[in-house]
Amino acid sequence: MYFYLRFSPSDQVKLVISVSKKISKKAVVRNTVKRRVRAVMRSLVKNLKPGIYMIVAKPGADKIKGKELEDEIFRLIRSIRN
């Protein structure tokens, strides 16, 4: 698991992505992780129930591949729905 998801009910969908310096000291790498997560979430936003989604990256999140990233985010979102 490379990400942790917290959900809080709200009247609209909001996304918070946190990537700390534990992931990488370089801002370029941290911003890349944020952009990749944002891109996956953009495709899901129509199907999400209203609320605040806080995604926190864990160490190793900068090395995850595209399909694996999608699967991880889908799994986290599915756990919220149930």
Helices and strands as residue ranges (DSSP letters): E 3-9, E 13-18, H 27-44, G 45-47, E 51-57, G 61-63, H 66-81
